[in-house]
């Protein structure tokens, strides 16, 4: 009986020791696991704090950029307001300039129209003048039979002359410049007259002849040559 009691005590003591050992081991394992979880959470907390710091920096930069944008916007709004004020102040001047430009265009158009009318009238006047001159020439021909040209008459003294050298070719009214005498063209084959002035029918006071280049003139008196219309 005594041995059983001893073994029972030993068994109970061993069980208690085993329980204590198991409890210690469990406590140790639990403590280690809790420490690992705590370390992991501490590590994640540090990461979160870093991200928060980075986000704060980014947020600060964004706020600064937003402030710059707002400042720029306010400056642009101020400039826009100034432009609107300038436009409002100069609107009357702009309207006046627009009116002046419109009036100028109207004046230019009127000037162009008047210029065209003047050109048409000048052309009409030129035609009328030509018609008048033609009519005057025809009237003078009908009245006098001979129409002199605007060129100054030429006077050749008594002598021998060649048409084309001493005198241009053309249709001439030949008159004595002084005195009287014989007048021959091509030795008398083309013209053979006695030029002179006075009432004596023996003399010819004026004579119309067409002189060609190469014609030979012989005259014994001073003769005046006046070009006439052909």
C-alpha positions in Angstrom: 0.0 0.0 0.0 2.8 2.3 0.8 4.5 1.7 -2.5 1.3 2.5 -4.4 1.0 5.7 -2.6 4.5 6.6 -3.5 4.0 5.8 -7.2 0.7 7.7 -7.1 2.4 10.7 -5.8 5.2 10.3 -8.3 2.6 9.9 -11.0 0.7 13.0 -9.9 3.9 14.9 -9.6 5.0 13.8 -13.0 1.6 14.8 -14.5 1.8 18.2 -12.8 5.3 18.7 -14.2 4.2 17.6 -17.6 1.3 20.0 -17.5 3.6 22.7 -16.4 6.1 21.9 -19.2 3.3 21.8 -21.8 1.9 25.1 -20.5 5.4 26.7 -20.6 5.9 25.4 -24.1 2.5 26.7 -25.2 3.2 30.0 -23.6 6.6 30.3 -25.2 5.2 29.4 -28.7 2.3 31.8 -28.2 4.6 34.6 -27.1 6.8 34.0 -30.1 3.8 34.0 -32.5 2.5 37.2 -30.9 5.9 38.8 -31.2 6.1 37.8 -34.9 2.6 39.2 -35.5 3.5 42.4 -33.6 6.8 42.8 -35.6 4.8 42.3 -38.9 2.3 44.9 -37.8 5.1 47.3 -36.8 6.7 46.8 -40.2 3.4 47.5 -42.0 2.8 50.6 -39.8 6.2 52.0 -40.8 5.3 51.4 -44.5 2.0 53.2 -43.9 3.8 56.1 -42.2 6.2 56.3 -45.2 3.3 56.3 -47.7 1.5 58.9 -45.6 4.6 61.1 -45.6 5.0 60.6 -49.4 1.3 61.4 -49.9 1.6 64.5 -47.8 4.6 65.7 -49.9 2.6 65.0 -53.1 -0.4 66.7 -51.6 1.7 69.7 -50.7 3.1 69.9 -54.3 -0.4 69.6 -55.7 -1.6 72.4 -53.5 1.3 74.5 -54.6 0.6 73.8 -58.3 -3.1 74.5 -57.7 -2.1 77.8 -56.0 0.0 78.7 -59.0 -2.8 77.8 -61.4 -5.2 79.9 -59.4 -2.7 82.8 -59.4 -2.3 82.5 -63.2 -6.1 82.3 -63.6 -6.5 85.5 -61.6 -3.9 87.3 -63.6 -5.5 86.2 -66.9 -8.9 87.2 -65.5 -7.4 90.7 -64.7 -5.9 91.0 -68.2 -9.2 89.9 -69.7 -11.1 92.5 -67.7 -8.6 95.2 -68.8 -9.0 94.2 -72.4 -12.8 94.3 -72.1 -12.5 97.8 -70.5 -10.2 98.9 -73.4 -12.6 97.5 -76.0 -15.5 99.2 -74.3 -13.6 102.5 -74.1 -12.6 102.4 -77.8 -15.9 101.0 -79.2 -17.1 104.5 -80.1 -13.8 105.2 -81.9 -14.1 101.9 -83.7 -17.6 102.6 -84.8 -16.5 106.1 -86.0 -13.6 104.5 -88.0 -15.9 102.0 -89.5 -18.2 104.8 -90.6 -15.3 106.7 -92.1 -14.1 103.7 -93.9 -17.6 103.1 -95.3 -17.8 106.7 -96.4 -14.4 106.5 -97.9 -15.4 103.5 -100.0 -18.5 105.3 -101.1 -16.4 108.3 -102.1 -13.9 106.1 -104.0 -16.7 104.4 -105.8 -18.2 107.8 -106.8 -14.7 109.0 -107.9 -14.3 105.9 -110.0 -17.7 106.4 -111.6 -17.0 110.1 -112.3 -13.6 109.1 -113.7 -15.2 106.6 -116.1 -17.8 109.2 -117.1 -15.0 111.8 -117.7 -13.0 109.2 -119.8 -16.2 108.5 -121.8 -16.8 112.2 -122.3 -13.2 112.8 -123.3 -13.4 110.0 -125.9 -16.7 111.4 -127.2 -15.2 114.9 -127.3 -12.1 113.6 -129.2 -14.4 112.0 -131.7 -16.4 115.2 -132.0 -13.2 117.2 -132.5 -12.0 114.8 -135.2 -15.4 115.1 -136.9 -15.2 118.9 -136.7 -11.7 118.9 -138.1 -12.7 116.6 -140.9 -15.7 118.7 -141.6 -13.6 121.9 -141.6 -11.1 120.3 -144.0 -14.0 119.2 -146.3 -15.5 122.7 -146.0 -12.2 124.3 -146.9 -11.8 122.0 -149.8 -15.3 122.9 -151.0 -14.6 126.6 -150.4 -11.1 127.0 -151.6 -10.3 123.8 -153.3 -6.9 123.6 -151.5 -6.2 122.9 -147.9 -2.8 123.9 -146.6 -1.0 121.8 -144.0 0.3 123.1 -140.7 4.0 123.0 -141.8 5.6 126.4 -142.4 6.1 127.2 -146.1 9.6 126.9 -147.5 11.2 129.5 -149.8 13.8 128.5 -152.4 15.7 131.1 -154.2 16.2 131.0 -158.0 18.2 128.0 -159.0 18.2 124.2 -159.6 16.9 121.8 -157.0 16.2 118.0 -156.6 13.1 116.8 -154.8 14.0 114.5 -151.9 17.3 116.3 -151.3 16.5 120.0 -151.3 12.7 119.7 -150.8 10.6 116.8 -149.4 8.2 115.1 -151.8 4.5 116.0 -151.5 1.7 118.0 -152.9 2.6 121.7 -153.0 1.1 125.1 -153.7 3.8 127.0 -155.6 3.7 130.8 -155.4 6.2 133.5 -156.4 8.0 134.9 -153.4 9.2 137.9 -155.2 9.1 139.1 -158.8 8.3 136.8 -161.7 10.0 134.1 -163.8 10.0 130.7 -165.3 9.3 127.5 -163.3 10.1 124.1 -164.8 9.9 120.6 -163.4 11.9 117.9 -165.2 12.8 120.3 -168.0 9.2 121.3 -168.5 7.8 117.8 -169.0 6.0 117.9 -165.7 5.5 121.6 -165.2 6.2 124.6 -167.4 4.7 127.9 -166.2 5.6 131.6 -165.6 5.1 132.5 -162.0 4.3 136.2 -161.1 1.9 138.4 -159.3 -0.4 141.1 -160.4 -3.5 141.3 -162.5 -1.8 140.3 -165.7 -3.2 137.0 -166.9 0.2 136.3 -168.4 1.5 135.2 -165.0 0.4 132.4 -162.7 0.0 133.6 -159.1 -0.2 130.1 -157.6 0.2 126.6 -158.9 -0.5 123.1 -157.4 1.9 120.4 -158.2 2.8 117.0 -156.8 6.6 116.7 -156.5 8.1 113.2 -156.3 11.5 112.2 -155.1 14.0 112.7 -157.9 12.1 115.4 -159.7 14.4 118.2 -161.0 13.3 121.8 -160.4 14.5 124.8 -162.4 13.2 128.2 -161.3 14.4 131.7 -162.3 12.7 133.5 -159.3 12.4 133.0 -155.6 9.5 130.5 -155.0 7.5 129.8 -151.8 6.4 126.1 -151.4 3.4 125.4 -149.1 2.3 121.7 -148.4 -1.4 121.1 -149.1 -3.6 118.1 -148.3 -3.6 115.4 -151.0 
